[in-house]
Amino acid sequence: MCDCMDKKLIFFDFDGTLFSHSTKSVSSGNARVLRRLQELGHTLIVATGRGTEFVHFIQEAIPIRFDTIVVSNGQLIYEAGNIVYDNHIRLSSMEHIIRIAKENKIVYGGYHKNGEIVNDINDRVRQVWRNFNAPMPAFKNNFETDTPLYQGHLYITTNEASFFEPHLNDYVLNWSDPFLVNLIPKSAGKSQAIRWCMEKYGFTKEQTFAFGDGFNDRDMLLEVGHGIAMGNAEQSIKDIAQYVTKSVDEDGIESALIHYKLI
């Protein structure tokens, strides 16, 4: 167990929670409260759907050094820049998905240890990564033959998902863009990473908090003792949260921390 019962383990989604896409930055208010939390001795962890190529970006965007960064929706965990947890997807489990994508000329890809990779780059891919304010992914035809993935991606609309339905039973689908669905193994997810971190750092469920706004934050908010939805969160995320705070652009994290008397 944790030495001090008043210390907390606090997880933060990145996009739409710590990082505002309207200002393309982490606000000074968020930076201030993160520093204060660290001064008070709480353990802070970023848990994002972004891949490994964003670890440096996250550290540059946030003016504190996080204890741990969880990427690819829980598939990889970094401590001090080193991978301490690795749960890649068996490529054989994606064979049917990749075959259907090729037959329908749909771009597929995913996160590997060095970032995002795709089998092609088209207008959809360009639009998605412009929306993410991020560089274009690496391109390699038939990359799946020798590149383990930690999260699969299909560059499709919700209607096109029906092409793949019979082969998606082992995955949780969440949409990070109207043209991009994340394929997360049901055996993975942010909740699994949270359980690993709770055991690693010695915290009880009641001592854990999490902030999020997107579909991929659902299992995280349900796993912790105190799941907090941002004011800009999807309605389905607000519905399952224990507390709904203000939006990312209204310093919602600070508002919730005051509510819980953590600062």
C-alpha positions as CSV (number, residue, x, y, z in Angstrom):
1,M,0.0,0.0,0.0
2,C,1.0,3.6,-0.4
3,D,2.9,5.0,2.6
4,C,0.6,8.0,2.9
5,M,-3.1,7.4,2.7
6,D,-3.8,11.0,1.7
7,K,-1.7,10.6,-1.5
8,K,-3.6,9.8,-4.7
9,L,-2.9,8.2,-8.1
10,I,-4.3,10.4,-10.8
11,F,-4.6,9.6,-14.5
12,F,-5.1,12.2,-17.2
13,D,-6.2,11.6,-20.8
14,F,-4.2,14.0,-23.0
15,D,-6.4,15.2,-26.0
16,G,-9.4,17.2,-24.9
17,T,-8.4,16.8,-21.2
18,L,-4.9,18.2,-20.6
19,F,-4.4,19.5,-24.2
20,S,-7.0,21.8,-25.8
21,H,-7.4,21.5,-29.5
22,S,-8.9,25.0,-29.7
23,T,-5.7,26.6,-28.4
24,K,-3.4,23.7,-29.4
25,S,-1.8,23.9,-26.0
26,V,-1.8,22.9,-22.3
27,S,-3.3,25.9,-20.5
28,S,-1.3,27.8,-17.9
29,G,-4.1,26.8,-15.4
30,N,-3.5,23.1,-16.1
31,A,0.3,23.5,-15.8
32,R,-0.2,25.3,-12.5
33,V,-2.4,22.6,-10.9
34,L,-0.1,19.8,-12.2
35,R,2.8,21.4,-10.5
36,R,0.8,21.8,-7.3
37,L,-0.3,18.1,-7.3
38,Q,3.3,17.0,-7.7
39,E,4.4,19.3,-4.8
40,L,1.7,17.7,-2.7
41,G,3.2,14.2,-3.4
42,H,0.5,12.8,-5.7
43,T,1.5,10.3,-8.5
44,L,0.5,11.6,-11.9
45,I,0.1,9.5,-15.0
46,V,-0.8,10.4,-18.6
47,A,-3.0,7.7,-20.3
48,T,-3.5,8.5,-24.0
49,G,-4.7,6.8,-27.1
50,R,-1.7,8.4,-28.9
51,G,1.2,6.2,-29.9
52,T,4.9,6.2,-28.9
53,E,5.9,8.9,-31.3
54,F,4.0,11.4,-29.1
55,V,5.8,10.6,-25.8
56,H,8.3,13.4,-26.5
57,F,5.5,15.8,-27.7
58,I,3.5,15.2,-24.5
59,Q,6.6,15.9,-22.3
60,E,7.3,19.0,-24.3
61,A,3.7,20.2,-24.1
62,I,3.4,19.7,-20.3
63,P,5.9,21.6,-18.1
64,I,6.3,18.8,-15.5
65,R,7.9,15.4,-15.7
66,F,5.2,12.6,-15.4
67,D,6.0,9.5,-13.4
68,T,4.6,7.3,-16.1
69,I,3.1,7.7,-19.6
70,V,0.6,5.1,-20.9
71,V,0.2,5.1,-24.7
72,S,-1.8,3.3,-27.4
73,N,-4.8,3.0,-25.1
74,G,-2.9,0.9,-22.5
75,Q,-0.8,-1.3,-24.8
76,L,2.5,0.3,-23.8
77,I,3.7,1.9,-20.6
78,Y,6.8,4.0,-20.3
79,E,8.7,4.9,-17.2
80,A,11.6,7.4,-17.5
81,G,11.6,6.8,-21.2
82,N,11.8,3.1,-20.9
83,I,9.1,0.5,-21.9
84,V,8.0,-1.3,-18.8
85,Y,4.9,-2.9,-20.1
86,D,4.4,-4.3,-23.7
87,N,1.2,-5.9,-25.0
88,H,1.3,-6.0,-28.8
89,I,-1.4,-7.4,-31.1
90,R,-0.9,-10.8,-32.7
91,L,-0.8,-10.0,-36.4
92,S,-2.5,-13.3,-37.2
93,S,-5.6,-11.9,-35.4
94,M,-5.9,-9.1,-38.0
95,E,-5.5,-11.2,-41.1
96,H,-9.2,-11.1,-42.1
97,I,-9.5,-7.4,-41.3
98,I,-6.4,-6.6,-43.5
99,R,-7.7,-8.8,-46.3
100,I,-11.1,-6.9,-46.4
101,A,-9.4,-3.6,-46.2
102,K,-7.3,-4.5,-49.3
103,E,-10.3,-5.8,-51.2
104,N,-12.2,-2.5,-50.6
105,K,-9.1,-0.2,-51.1
106,I,-9.4,1.0,-47.5
107,V,-6.2,2.2,-45.8
108,Y,-5.3,0.3,-42.6
109,G,-2.5,0.9,-40.1
110,G,-1.7,1.2,-36.5
111,Y,0.7,2.1,-33.8
112,H,4.0,0.3,-33.6
113,K,7.0,1.1,-31.3
114,N,8.2,3.9,-33.5
115,G,4.8,5.5,-34.2
116,E,2.0,5.3,-36.7
117,I,2.4,3.2,-39.8
118,V,-0.1,2.8,-42.7
119,N,-0.2,0.8,-45.9
120,D,-1.0,3.8,-48.0
121,I,-1.6,7.6,-47.7
122,N,-4.7,9.1,-49.2
123,D,-6.9,12.2,-48.6
124,R,-8.5,10.6,-45.6
125,V,-5.2,9.9,-43.9
126,R,-4.0,13.4,-44.6
127,Q,-7.2,14.9,-43.2
128,V,-7.1,12.8,-40.0
129,W,-3.5,13.8,-39.2
130,R,-4.1,17.4,-40.0
131,N,-7.0,17.2,-37.5
132,F,-4.5,15.7,-35.0
133,N,-2.1,18.6,-35.7
134,A,0.5,15.9,-36.2
135,P,3.0,14.7,-38.9
136,M,1.9,12.3,-41.6
137,P,2.5,8.6,-40.6
138,A,5.1,6.4,-42.0
139,F,4.0,4.5,-45.2
140,K,5.0,0.9,-46.0
141,N,3.0,-1.5,-48.2
142,N,2.4,-4.9,-46.5
143,F,4.0,-3.6,-43.3
144,E,2.0,-6.2,-41.4
145,T,4.4,-9.0,-42.4
146,D,7.1,-7.8,-40.0
147,T,5.8,-5.0,-37.9
148,P,4.0,-5.8,-34.5
149,L,1.2,-3.3,-33.7
150,Y,-0.1,-2.1,-30.4
151,Q,-3.3,-0.7,-31.7
152,G,-5.0,-1.2,-35.1
153,H,-6.5,1.5,-37.3
154,L,-8.9,1.6,-40.1
155,Y,-9.5,4.8,-42.1
156,I,-13.2,4.4,-42.5
157,T,-16.6,6.0,-41.7
158,T,-19.1,4.4,-39.3
159,N,-21.1,3.1,-42.3
160,E,-18.0,1.3,-43.7
161,A,-17.5,-0.5,-40.4
162,S,-20.1,-3.0,-41.5
163,F,-17.6,-4.5,-44.0
164,F,-15.6,-5.7,-41.1
165,E,-18.3,-6.6,-38.5
166,P,-17.8,-10.4,-38.5
167,H,-14.1,-10.0,-37.6
168,L,-14.3,-7.4,-34.9
169,N,-15.5,-9.4,-32.0
170,D,-12.1,-9.4,-30.3
171,Y,-11.8,-5.6,-30.5
172,V,-13.3,-2.6,-28.8
173,L,-13.9,0.1,-31.5
174,N,-13.6,3.8,-30.7
175,W,-13.5,6.7,-33.1
176,S,-10.9,9.4,-32.7
177,D,-11.9,11.1,-35.9
178,P,-14.9,10.7,-38.3
179,F,-12.5,8.8,-40.7
180,L,-10.5,6.8,-38.1
181,V,-11.5,4.0,-35.9
182,N,-9.1,2.5,-33.3
183,L,-9.1,-1.3,-32.9
184,I,-8.2,-2.1,-29.3
185,P,-8.0,-5.7,-28.2
186,K,-10.7,-6.5,-25.6
187,S,-7.9,-7.9,-23.5
188,A,-6.3,-4.5,-23.4
189,G,-7.5,-0.9,-22.9
190,K,-6.6,1.9,-20.5
191,S,-8.3,0.0,-17.6
192,Q,-5.7,-2.8,-17.8
193,A,-2.9,-0.2,-17.6
194,I,-4.6,1.4,-14.6
195,R,-4.7,-1.9,-12.8
196,W,-1.0,-2.5,-13.6
197,C,-0.1,1.0,-12.2
198,M,-2.2,0.6,-9.1
199,E,-0.3,-2.6,-8.3
200,K,3.0,-1.1,-9.2
201,Y,2.6,2.0,-7.1
202,G,0.6,0.4,-4.3
203,F,-2.7,2.4,-4.4
204,T,-6.2,1.2,-3.7
205,K,-9.1,1.8,-6.0
206,E,-10.5,4.5,-3.7
207,Q,-7.2,6.4,-4.0
208,T,-7.3,6.6,-7.8
209,F,-8.8,9.4,-9.9
210,A,-9.0,9.7,-13.7
211,F,-9.9,12.6,-16.1
212,G,-11.2,12.0,-19.6
213,D,-13.5,13.1,-22.4
214,G,-13.5,10.5,-25.2
215,F,-15.0,7.1,-25.9
216,N,-11.6,5.5,-25.2
217,D,-11.7,6.9,-21.7
218,R,-14.8,5.0,-20.7
219,D,-13.1,1.9,-19.2
220,M,-10.5,4.2,-17.5
221,L,-13.2,6.2,-15.7
222,L,-15.0,3.1,-14.7
223,E,-11.9,1.4,-13.4
224,V,-10.8,4.1,-10.9
225,G,-12.4,5.1,-7.6
226,H,-13.3,8.6,-9.0
227,G,-14.0,8.9,-12.7
228,I,-14.2,12.5,-13.8
229,A,-15.6,13.6,-17.2
230,M,-14.6,16.9,-18.8
231,G,-17.4,19.4,-19.7
232,N,-16.5,18.9,-23.3
233,A,-16.8,15.1,-23.0
234,E,-19.0,12.9,-25.1
235,Q,-22.4,12.5,-23.4
236,S,-22.0,8.8,-23.0
237,I,-18.8,9.5,-21.0
238,K,-20.6,12.1,-18.8
239,D,-23.3,9.5,-18.2
240,I,-20.9,7.0,-16.6
241,A,-18.7,9.5,-14.7
242,Q,-18.9,10.1,-11.0
243,Y,-18.4,13.8,-11.5
244,V,-18.7,16.1,-14.5
245,T,-16.4,19.1,-14.4
246,K,-16.0,22.2,-16.6
247,S,-14.4,21.9,-20.1
248,V,-10.8,21.8,-20.9
249,D,-10.9,25.4,-22.0
250,E,-12.4,26.4,-18.7
251,D,-9.7,24.7,-16.6
252,G,-12.0,21.8,-15.7
253,I,-9.2,19.8,-14.1
254,E,-8.6,22.6,-11.5
255,S,-12.4,22.8,-10.8
256,A,-12.7,19.1,-10.1
257,L,-9.5,19.0,-8.0
258,I,-11.0,21.8,-5.9
259,H,-14.3,19.9,-5.7
260,Y,-12.5,16.8,-4.3
261,K,-10.3,19.0,-2.1
262,L,-7.1,17.7,-3.6
263,I,-5.6,21.2,-4.0
